[in-house]
Amino acid sequence: MPESVRSTYQIGGLDCAACAQTVQLGVAQMPGVRSCELNFTTERMTVEGTATRAEIVARVVELGYRVAEPTAEGAAQAESSAGFWAFLWGRVETRLAMLGGLLILPGLLFSEVGQIRHPLIDATALAALALAGWPVARSAWRGLRATGRISINLLMTVAAVGAVLIGAITEAGMVMVLFALGEALEGYTAGRARQSIRSLMSVAPSTALRLNAHGDQCHEEHVPVAELRVGDLIVVRPGERVPMDGVVRAGASAVSQAAITGEARLIAKAPGDELFAGSINGEGSLELAVSRLAADTTISRMLALVEQAQERKAPTQRFVDSFAQWYTPAVMALAALTAAIPPLLFGQPFFNPPDGSFGWLYRGLALLVVACPCALVISTPVSVISALSNAARNGLLIKGGAALEALSRVRAVAFDKTGTLTAGTPQVVAVRSADCCDPAGGMCTPCAEVLALANAVERRSEHPLARAIVRASEERGLATRYPPAVGVMALTGQGVRGDVGGRSVLIGSHATFEGSIAHPAAHCAAARQEAALGHTAVLVSADARYLGMISLADTVRPSSRAAVAALRDLGLRAVVMLSGDDLATARRVGDEIGVTDVRAGLLPAHKLALVEELQRQYGPIAMVGDGINDTPALAAASVGIAIGGGHGGTAQAMETADITLMSDDLGRLPFLLRLARAMMATIWANVALSIGVKLAFLVLVLLGVGTMWMAVLADVGVALLVTLNGMRLLGHPAPLGRRTTDDK
């Protein structure tokens, strides 16, 4: 028995979501196919079963559509990015419809407007019907034969043939021309929406400039990024895009990471800093050591997640799709009853009477046209893909429309403290020397001496406090005042000692100095106060003489306060901070940021239980964390939002959270919430508009006022309106480059 395999296909020629449903059903009913899923927005079909690739491709072609390799998207991109008229002229069926539009003009002008009938006018109308209607009728027949289901194309074909039989030849031709052109317009606008995602794929270059060493000589060569291996050295020249994730080995520059993180500002990069593929280098030349293979770069994972997100349907979209599956056959039955019951039971005219009014057969045929669900079916996916595209372009990765739909209902947000509301790494917040000559707390000469000596000892250490001291000394230009200490020795539980310029320098805790090295009472009190605030105080001495104290703390992110204020302004019932710190420390941070509630002393299991409690109290809740130790709470929340930021949590965050912020700017959260709400408002507006117009024309048709060509024109118009309305989300609700205070 053949082994079941899973294969992927790129489908071309999908003008509307109903086309995708026809292909999906046609392939799903094949022998040897266990499951088939075709997503209209990505045009990607996934098939599982024992059927061969050749058999599946043959079925898709039989249904009237095209198949390409999943990676061969160049033609699709070129088609969707072409101009409107070039797009129309590039398709045979659309060229036939445009020619049919010219042939229908005499009938429209003389027969419909001037009420002039002539065999030549009818002949041109029939020719227009044949040209525009042949591809539609052929697709209807293929779909009916392959799936046994009634499609939209079949509705239009039956309506057009019926109109010819009752003598409404011009209307029959007009219906087919408008329908064919409307399908092409839907295909064009859907292609433009898809292109907004595909444009992300051009962010990272396909080649890189690799450095090859031969003895003492180095030469550069351009190679495909697929050939690069971890550890290879590449050169990024000024103004170039970075081809691979890597670590800066030489050079310094300011880099734009907007394509990945959405940050508008330039980020300074120096040796040791990480760089993302797709970033744009500034004025300096950089030498990078490749840190990930091409398939594993941050931008590659972003694209994969965005594509997967488009294939995860929101609950609203799933409902609309299932509704459309039984809606079309129901309309066929309703049209038949409309045409038959009034003449049979009430003596109403079946054919159009001589007085120019419409008989019930015509009204039944017009009902088929009115009920075309194109606008309804496309109303949701185009809104979802536009919102996902907007988010992805601005450094927000969302795992499908379901996550955005859930976020729109969120009424409370819980934040992890460390690494989310705060930077997560200690920073030097104060230096106090024993001989300080600047009571205002500035960096006077004695204070600078304390920091410089501490830097000399800590330069060889990887401890977080040591890195914070080194970083602070570099920022203040003190990193090279003394050479690195020699004879550095870690004193277990006490601190670290080293020789700097012949002096024995000790860096230790307050407990280490207490009773062994004399220090001022004021500094002793200050060390205790720092500990009470949750800060860390390290004391510095040289040759057993006390020099001063360095205070370190995890600082609040610059964007936290404004982001929390903006979220509260958006009407959330609660903004809660969860922390493993003691209550006093957590409350101090919470008061500084402005959260409504502080919960402290929490282990990961406690955070999970607390998230469940908050959901019972407030309803749907979003949990924002760093994506690693907060994973249980992120999974339990209605929506899990992880902070990536490129500080080690990005890969984990992408895999565990519903939404990932690629930068550590919390100012994106208010934007994200507004985008989710705007998406749902747009979807419901589109659905209401689609159904409302249908009902209005249904009444007009039943009253004998509405015509078939007016109905199809209205359907095409509404389909375009809901598509364009959905595409407004590509730039809505506001550019992310604004400050968070603008989000209020």
C-alpha positions in Angstrom: 0.0 0.0 0.0 1.5 3.4 -1.0 2.7 5.6 1.9 0.7 8.7 2.6 2.6 11.9 1.9 2.1 15.6 2.5 2.7 17.9 -0.5 2.4 21.6 -1.2 1.2 23.3 -4.4 1.0 26.9 -5.5 -2.3 27.5 -7.3 -2.7 30.3 -9.9 -5.8 31.9 -11.3 -7.8 32.2 -8.0 -9.9 35.3 -8.4 -12.1 34.9 -5.4 -12.5 32.7 -2.3 -15.2 30.7 -4.1 -12.6 29.6 -6.7 -10.4 28.3 -3.9 -13.3 26.4 -2.4 -14.0 24.7 -5.8 -10.4 23.6 -6.2 -10.2 22.4 -2.6 -13.3 20.4 -2.9 -12.4 19.0 -6.3 -9.0 17.7 -5.0 -10.4 16.5 -1.7 -12.8 14.2 -3.5 -10.0 12.5 -5.5 -9.3 8.8 -4.7 -6.2 8.6 -2.5 -6.5 12.1 -1.0 -7.0 12.1 2.8 -7.2 15.8 3.2 -6.9 19.0 1.2 -6.6 22.6 2.4 -6.3 25.5 0.0 -5.9 29.0 1.4 -7.2 31.8 -0.9 -5.0 34.5 0.6 -1.7 32.6 0.1 -2.8 30.5 -2.9 -1.1 27.6 -1.3 -2.7 24.1 -1.2 -1.6 21.4 1.1 -2.6 17.8 0.2 -2.1 14.7 2.3 -2.7 11.2 0.9 -1.4 8.6 -1.5 -2.4 10.3 -4.8 0.6 11.2 -7.0 1.6 14.8 -7.7 0.8 14.3 -11.4 -2.7 13.2 -10.6 -3.3 16.2 -8.3 -1.9 18.6 -10.8 -4.1 17.1 -13.5 -7.2 17.6 -11.4 -6.3 21.3 -10.7 -5.8 21.9 -14.4 -9.0 20.0 -15.2 -10.8 22.5 -12.9 -9.4 25.4 -14.9 -6.6 26.6 -12.7 -2.8 26.6 -12.8 -0.1 24.9 -10.6 3.4 26.1 -10.0 6.1 24.9 -7.6 5.8 26.5 -4.1 9.0 28.4 -4.6 8.2 29.5 -8.2 6.3 32.6 -7.3 8.0 35.0 -9.6 5.2 34.9 -12.1 2.6 35.4 -9.5 4.5 38.3 -8.0 4.9 39.9 -11.4 1.3 39.4 -12.2 0.0 40.9 -9.0 2.5 43.8 -9.1 1.6 44.7 -12.8 -0.5 47.7 -13.6 -4.3 47.2 -13.8 -4.7 47.2 -17.5 -1.6 45.0 -18.0 -3.2 42.6 -15.5 -6.5 42.5 -17.4 -4.8 42.1 -20.8 -2.5 39.3 -19.5 -5.3 36.8 -19.1 -7.2 35.2 -22.0 -10.5 35.0 -20.3 -10.3 38.7 -19.3 -9.4 39.7 -22.9 -12.5 37.8 -24.1 -14.6 39.6 -21.5 -13.2 43.0 -22.5 -14.0 42.2 -26.2 -17.5 41.1 -25.0 -17.9 44.5 -23.3 -17.4 46.3 -26.6 -19.9 44.0 -28.3 -22.5 44.5 -25.7 -22.5 48.3 -26.0 -25.0 48.4 -29.0 -27.5 46.4 -27.0 -27.0 48.5 -23.9 -27.5 51.8 -25.8 -30.2 50.8 -28.3 -32.1 47.9 -26.6 -31.9 48.8 -22.9 -31.9 52.6 -23.1 -33.6 53.3 -26.5 -35.9 50.3 -26.4 -34.9 49.5 -30.0 -34.9 45.8 -31.0 -33.0 44.5 -34.0 -31.6 41.0 -34.9 -28.1 42.5 -35.4 -28.2 44.0 -31.9 -29.2 40.6 -30.5 -26.4 38.9 -32.5 -23.8 41.2 -31.0 -25.2 40.5 -27.5 -25.1 36.8 -28.2 -21.5 37.1 -29.3 -20.6 39.1 -26.1 -22.3 36.3 -24.1 -20.4 33.6 -25.9 -17.0 35.4 -25.5 -17.4 36.4 -21.8 -19.5 33.4 -20.8 -17.5 30.5 -22.3 -14.8 30.5 -19.6 -17.4 30.9 -16.9 -19.6 28.1 -18.3 -16.6 25.8 -18.8 -15.5 26.4 -15.2 -19.0 25.8 -14.0 -19.2 22.4 -15.8 -15.8 21.3 -14.7 -16.6 22.2 -11.1 -20.0 20.4 -11.2 -18.5 17.3 -12.8 -15.5 17.1 -10.4 -17.2 18.0 -7.1 -20.9 17.6 -7.7 -21.5 21.0 -6.1 -23.2 24.1 -7.3 -20.7 26.9 -7.8 -21.2 30.6 -8.3 -20.2 30.2 -12.0 -23.0 27.7 -12.4 -25.5 30.2 -10.9 -24.4 32.8 -13.5 -24.4 30.4 -16.3 -28.0 29.2 -15.5 -29.1 32.8 -15.1 -27.6 33.8 -18.5 -29.0 30.8 -20.4 -32.4 31.4 -18.9 -32.4 35.0 -19.8 -31.7 34.1 -23.5 -34.6 31.6 -23.4 -37.0 34.3 -22.3 -35.6 36.8 -24.8 -33.5 39.0 -22.5 -30.5 38.5 -24.7 -28.8 41.9 -24.0 -29.2 41.4 -20.2 -27.7 37.9 -20.5 -24.7 39.2 -22.3 -24.4 42.1 -19.8 -24.5 39.7 -16.9 -21.7 37.6 -18.2 -19.5 40.5 -19.2 -19.9 42.3 -15.8 -19.4 39.0 -13.9 -16.2 38.1 -15.8 -14.8 41.6 -15.4 -15.8 41.6 -11.8 -14.0 38.4 -11.2 -10.9 39.8 -12.8 -11.1 42.9 -10.7 -11.4 40.8 -7.5 -8.4 38.8 -8.7 -6.4 42.0 -9.2 -7.2 43.5 -5.8 -6.6 40.2 -4.0 -3.2 40.0 -5.8 -2.3 43.4 -4.6 -3.1 42.4 -1.0 -1.0 39.2 -1.4 1.9 41.3 -2.8 2.0 43.2 0.5 3.2 40.0 2.2 5.3 38.8 -0.7 7.2 42.1 -0.7 8.7 41.0 2.6 10.5 38.2 0.8 12.8 40.6 -1.0 14.0 42.1 2.3 17.2 39.9 2.6 19.7 39.7 -0.3 20.2 36.4 -2.1 24.0 36.8 -2.2 26.7 37.8 0.2 30.3 39.0 0.0 32.3 36.3 1.8 35.9 36.7 3.1 38.1 33.7 2.3 41.5 33.4 4.0 44.5 31.8 2.3 47.5 32.0 4.5 48.1 35.6 5.2 45.9 36.7 2.3 42.2 37.4 2.2 40.0 37.8 -0.8 36.3 38.5 -1.3 33.9 36.6 -3.4 30.1 36.9 -4.0 28.3 33.6 -3.1 24.7 32.6 -2.7 23.5 32.9 0.9 22.6 29.2 0.8 26.3 28.3 0.6 27.2 30.2 3.8 27.9 28.2 7.0 27.9 29.3 10.6 31.2 31.0 11.4 31.8 32.3 7.8 33.0 35.9 7.6 31.1 38.2 5.4 31.4 41.9 4.6 28.5 44.4 4.6 29.4 47.6 2.8 27.8 51.0 3.6 24.2 51.2 2.4 23.9 47.5 1.7 21.3 45.1 3.2 22.6 42.6 5.6 22.3 39.1 4.0 22.6 36.9 7.0 22.1 36.9 10.8 25.5 37.4 12.4 27.7 38.9 15.0 29.8 42.0 14.3 33.5 41.1 14.3 35.0 44.4 13.0 33.8 47.8 12.2 31.1 50.1 13.6 27.9 51.6 12.0 24.4 52.7 12.6 21.9 50.2 11.2 18.2 50.4 10.3 16.3 47.3 11.6 12.9 48.6 10.5 12.2 45.6 8.2 12.5 43.2 11.1 11.7 45.0 14.3 9.7 48.0 13.0 11.9 50.5 14.8 12.3 53.7 12.9 15.5 54.8 14.7 19.0 53.8 13.7 20.7 51.3 16.0 24.4 51.6 16.7 26.3 48.4 16.1 29.9 47.6 17.3 32.0 44.4 17.6 30.1 41.8 19.6 26.6 43.1 18.6 24.1 40.9 16.9 22.8 41.9 13.4 19.6 40.7 11.6 19.4 39.7 8.0 17.4 42.3 6.1 18.7 45.2 8.1 20.1 48.2 6.2 23.7 49.1 7.0 24.5 52.8 7.5 27.8 54.7 6.9 30.3 52.2 8.2 31.6 48.9 6.7 31.0 45.8 8.9 32.6 42.4 9.1 30.2 39.7 10.3 30.5 36.2 11.5 27.5 34.2 10.3 25.5 32.9 13.3 22.6 31.1 11.5 22.1 29.3 8.3 20.0 31.0 5.6 16.9 28.9 6.4 17.2 29.7 10.1 17.7 33.5 10.0 15.3 35.7 11.9 13.8 37.1 8.6 13.3 33.5 7.2 11.5 32.4 10.4 9.4 35.6 10.2 8.3 34.8 6.6 7.5 31.2 7.5 5.4 32.3 10.4 3.6 35.0 8.4 2.8 32.5 5.7 1.5 30.0 8.3 -0.5 32.8 9.9 -2.3 33.5 6.7 -3.3 29.9 6.5 -4.8 29.9 10.0 -8.4 31.1 9.5 -10.1 33.3 12.1 -13.3 31.9 13.6 -15.3 34.5 11.7 -13.6 33.5 8.4 -14.3 29.8 9.1 -18.0 30.6 9.7 -18.3 32.6 6.5 -16.7 29.8 4.5 -19.0 27.2 5.9 -22.0 29.4 5.4 -21.1 29.9 1.8 -20.9 26.1 1.2 -24.6 25.6 1.8 -25.7 29.1 0.9 -25.2 28.6 -2.9 -27.3 25.4 -3.3 -30.0 27.0 -1.0 -30.1 30.0 -3.4 -30.6 27.7 -6.4 -33.6 26.1 -4.6 -35.0 29.4 -3.6 -34.7 30.8 -7.2 -36.6 27.7 -8.5 -39.3 28.2 -5.9 -39.5 31.9 -6.7 -40.0 31.1 -10.4 -42.6 28.3 -9.8 -44.8 29.0 -6.8 -46.4 32.4 -7.8 -47.5 31.1 -11.3 -48.6 27.7 -10.0 -50.5 28.9 -6.9 -51.4 32.5 -7.5 -51.8 32.6 -11.3 -49.0 35.1 -11.7 -47.2 35.3 -15.2 -44.3 32.9 -15.6 -42.8 34.7 -18.7 -42.4 38.4 -19.1 -45.9 39.8 -20.0 -46.3 42.3 -23.0 -46.7 45.3 -20.7 -43.0 45.3 -20.0 -43.1 44.0 -16.4 -41.1 41.1 -15.3 -42.5 37.5 -15.1 -41.5 35.2 -12.2 -39.1 33.2 -14.3 -37.1 36.3 -14.9 -37.3 37.2 -11.2 -36.1 33.8 -10.3 -33.2 34.1 -12.7 -32.4 37.6 -11.4 -32.4 36.1 -7.9 -29.6 33.8 -8.9 -27.5 36.8 -9.9 -28.4 38.8 -6.7 -27.5 35.9 -4.4 -23.9 35.6 -5.8 -21.9 35.4 -2.5 -18.6 36.7 -3.9 -18.6 39.9 -1.7 -19.6 38.0 1.4 -16.9 35.3 1.0 -14.1 37.7 0.3 -15.1 40.2 3.0 -13.2 38.4 5.8 -9.9 37.0 4.3 -8.9 40.3 2.6 -9.3 42.1 6.0 -7.3 39.5 7.8 -4.4 39.4 5.3 -4.2 43.2 5.3 -4.0 43.4 9.1 -1.4 40.6 9.2 0.6 42.4 6.5 0.5 45.7 8.4 1.6 44.0 11.6 4.5 42.1 9.9 5.8 45.2 8.2 6.0 46.8 11.6 7.8 44.1 13.5 4.7 42.3 14.9 4.4 38.6 14.1 0.9 37.3 14.6 0.0 33.6 14.3 -3.2 33.9 12.3 -6.4 35.9 12.2 -7.7 33.9 15.2 -5.1 35.6 17.5 -6.1 39.1 16.3 -9.8 38.3 16.7 -9.1 37.1 20.2 -7.0 40.2 20.9 -9.9 42.4 19.9 -12.0 40.9 22.7 -9.3 41.3 25.4 -10.4 43.4 28.4 -7.2 43.1 30.6 -3.5 42.8 30.1 -1.0 41.1 32.4 2.7 42.0 32.1 5.7 40.1 33.4 8.0 42.5 35.1 11.6 41.5 34.5 12.6 41.6 30.9 9.2 42.9 29.8 8.3 46.1 31.7 12.0 46.4 32.7 15.1 45.9 30.6 15.8 42.5 32.3 19.6 43.3 32.7 21.2 45.2 35.5 22.5 48.7 34.8 24.6 51.1 36.8 22.3 53.7 38.3 24.6 55.5 40.7 28.3 55.8 41.7 29.2 57.2 45.1 32.8 57.7 46.0 34.1 58.3 49.5 35.6 61.5 48.3 32.7 62.6 46.0 33.0 66.3 45.2 29.6 66.5 43.4 26.7 66.2 45.9 24.2 66.4 43.0 25.2 62.9 41.9 27.2 63.7 38.8 30.3 61.8 37.6 33.0 63.7 39.4 36.7 62.7 39.3 36.7 60.4 42.4 33.5 58.7 41.2 35.0 58.1 37.8 38.1 56.6 39.4 35.9 54.1 41.3 34.1 53.0 38.1 37.3 52.8 36.1 39.0 50.6 38.7 36.0 48.3 38.9 35.9 48.1 35.1 39.6 46.9 35.0 38.8 44.0 37.3 35.4 43.1 35.8 36.4 43.1 32.1 37.2 39.4 32.1 34.0 38.4 33.9 30.7 37.3 32.2 28.7 37.9 35.3 25.6 40.2 34.6 26.8 42.8 37.2 30.3 42.8 35.7 28.9 43.3 32.2 26.8 46.2 33.5 29.9 47.9 35.1 31.9 47.4 31.9 29.1 48.8 29.8 28.7 51.9 32.1 32.4 52.6 31.9 32.4 52.4 28.1 29.5 54.8 27.9 31.4 57.3 30.1 34.7 56.9 28.2 36.5 55.2 31.1 37.1 51.7 29.6 40.7 52.3 28.7 41.9 54.4 31.7 43.4 51.2 33.2 44.6 48.0 31.6 42.7 44.8 32.4 43.5 43.6 35.9 45.9 40.7 36.4 45.6 37.9 38.9 41.8 38.2 39.0 40.3 35.8 41.5 36.6 35.2 42.3 36.0 35.0 46.0 33.1 32.6 46.5 30.1 34.4 47.9 32.1 37.6 48.5 33.2 39.2 45.3 36.2 39.5 43.0 39.8 40.7 43.5 42.5 41.7 41.0 45.7 43.8 40.7 45.4 47.0 38.8 48.6 49.0 38.3 50.2 47.4 41.4 47.1 48.0 43.6 45.0 45.2 45.0 41.4 46.1 44.1 38.5 44.3 45.8 34.9 44.5 44.6 32.4 42.9 46.9 29.0 43.1 48.6 28.2 45.2 51.6 28.4 42.1 53.8 31.9 41.4 52.6 33.1 44.9 53.6 31.2 44.9 56.9 33.7 44.4 59.7 36.7 44.0 57.4 37.1 47.3 55.5 36.0 50.5 57.2 33.5 52.6 55.2 31.5 55.7 56.0 28.2 55.3 58.0 26.4 57.2 55.3 27.5 54.7 52.7 26.6 51.8 55.0 23.0 53.3 55.3 22.9 53.9 51.5 23.8 50.2 50.8 21.0 49.0 53.1 18.5 51.4 51.4 19.6 50.2 48.0 18.9 46.6 49.1 15.4 47.7 50.4 14.7 49.1 47.0 15.7 45.8 45.3 18.9 47.3 44.0 22.4 45.7 44.2 25.2 47.7 45.9 28.8 46.7 45.3 31.6 48.3 47.2 35.1 49.0 45.9 38.5 49.2 47.8 42.1 49.5 46.7 44.9 48.2 49.0 42.3 47.8 51.8 41.3 51.5 51.5 37.5 52.0 50.9 37.0 54.0 47.6 33.2 54.0 47.0 30.0 52.2 46.1 28.4 51.3 42.7 24.6 50.8 42.7 23.0 48.6 40.0 19.4 47.9 39.2 17.1 46.5 36.6 15.7 49.7 35.0 12.2 50.3 33.6 12.0 50.3 29.8 11.6 53.8 28.4 8.4 52.8 26.6 6.7 51.0 29.5 5.1 54.0 31.2 3.6 55.5 28.0 2.5 52.1 26.7 0.6 51.2 30.0 -1.0 54.7 30.0 -2.1 54.2 26.3 -3.6 50.8 27.1 -5.6 52.1 30.0 -6.9 54.9 27.7 -8.1 52.2 25.3 -10.6 51.1 27.9 -9.0 48.0 29.4 -10.4 47.0 32.7 -7.1 46.2 34.2 -3.3 46.3 33.5 -1.6 43.9 35.9 2.1 43.4 36.7 3.3 39.9 37.7 6.7 39.7 39.4 8.9 37.2 41.2 10.4 40.0 43.3 9.3 40.9 46.8 6.1 43.0 47.2 7.9 46.3 48.1 10.2 46.2 45.1 7.4 45.2 42.7 5.1 47.9 44.0 7.8 50.5 43.5 8.2 49.5 39.8 4.4 49.2 39.4 3.8 52.7 40.8 6.5 54.1 38.5 4.9 52.5 35.4 1.3 53.1 36.3 -0.2 49.6 36.3 -3.6 49.1 38.1 -2.6 46.0 40.1 0.7 44.4 41.3 1.2 40.7 42.1 4.6 39.8 43.6 6.5 36.8 44.8 5.4 34.6 41.9 7.0 31.5 40.5 6.1 30.4 36.9 3.4 28.0 38.2 1.9 30.9 40.3 1.8 33.1 37.2 -0.1 30.4 35.4 -2.7 30.1 38.1 -3.0 33.9 38.4 -3.6 34.3 34.7 -6.4 31.8 34.9 -7.8 33.8 37.9 -7.6 37.1 36.1 -9.5 35.6 33.1 -12.3 34.5 35.4 -12.4 38.0 36.9 -12.0 40.2 33.8 -12.8 38.0 30.8 -10.4 37.5 27.9 -6.8 38.5 28.9 -3.5 39.0 27.1 -0.3 38.0 28.8 2.9 39.8 27.8 6.2 38.1 28.7 9.7 37.4 27.5 8.7 34.1 25.9 10.9 31.7 27.9 10.1 31.4 31.7 6.7 32.9 31.1 5.7 30.2 28.6 3.0 28.5 30.9 1.3 31.8 31.5 1.5 32.8 27.8 -0.2 29.6 26.8 -2.9 29.9 29.4 -3.9 33.5 28.4 -6.5 34.2 25.7 -3.6 35.8 23.8 0.1 35.3 24.5 2.4 38.2 23.5 6.1 37.6 23.7 8.8 40.2 23.6 11.6 39.2 21.1 13.9 42.2 20.7 16.8 40.0 19.6 18.1 39.4 23.1 18.0 35.7 23.1 14.2 35.2 23.5 13.2 35.7 19.9 13.4 32.1 18.6 11.6 30.8 21.6 9.0 33.5 21.5 8.2 32.9 17.9 7.4 29.3 18.7 5.4 29.7 21.9 3.4 32.9 21.7 0.4 33.9 19.6 2.0 37.2 18.9 5.7 38.3 19.0 7.0 41.8 19.2 10.3 41.7 17.3 11.6 44.8 19.2 11.4 45.6 22.9 9.4 48.7 22.3 6.1 48.2 24.3 4.7 51.2 22.4 3.6 48.7 19.8 1.0 47.1 22.1 -1.6 50.0 21.9 -1.1 49.9 18.1 -1.6 46.1 18.1 -4.8 46.4 20.1 -6.2 49.1 17.9 -5.3 47.1 14.8 -7.2 44.0 16.2 -10.2 46.1 16.9 -10.1 47.8 13.6 -9.8 44.4 11.8 -13.0 43.1 13.5 -14.8 46.3 12.9 -13.9 46.2 9.2 -14.9 42.5 8.9 -18.3 43.2 10.4 -18.8 46.3 8.3 -18.0 44.3 5.2 -20.3 41.4 6.2 -23.1 43.9 6.9 -22.6 45.7 3.6 -22.5 42.5 1.6 -25.7 41.1 3.2 -27.4 44.5 3.3 -27.0 45.0 -0.5 -28.1 41.4 -1.2 -31.3 41.9 0.8 -32.0 45.3 -0.8 -31.7 43.9 -4.3 -33.6 40.7 -3.3 -36.5 42.9 -2.4 -36.2 44.9 -5.6 -36.1 41.7 -7.7 -39.1 40.2 -6.0 -41.0 43.5 -6.5 -40.2 43.3 -10.2 -38.0 46.5 -10.2 -34.5 45.1 -10.2 -32.8 43.8 -13.3 -30.2 41.1 -13.7 -27.5 43.4 -15.0 -28.1 45.9 -12.2 -27.8 43.1 -9.7 -24.5 41.8 -11.0 -23.2 45.4 -11.2 -24.1 45.9 -7.6 -22.5 42.6 -6.6 -19.2 43.5 -8.4 -19.3 46.9 -6.8 -19.8 45.6 -3.3 -17.1 43.0 -3.8 -14.7 45.7 -4.8 -15.8 47.9 -1.9 -15.3 45.3 0.7 -11.9 44.4 -0.8 -10.8 48.0 -0.8 -12.2 48.5 2.7 -10.3 45.5 3.9 -7.1 46.8 2.3 -7.3 50.0 4.3 -6.0 48.0 7.2 -2.6 47.9 5.4 -2.1 51.5 6.8 -4.5 51.5 9.7 -4.9 52.7 12.4 -1.6 54.8 12.6 2.0 54.6 11.5 4.2 52.8 14.1 6.8 55.4 13.8 4.9 57.7 16.2 5.7 57.9 19.8 3.6 55.9 22.2 2.1 59.1 23.6 0.4 59.6 20.3 -1.4 56.3 20.8 -3.5 57.7 23.6 
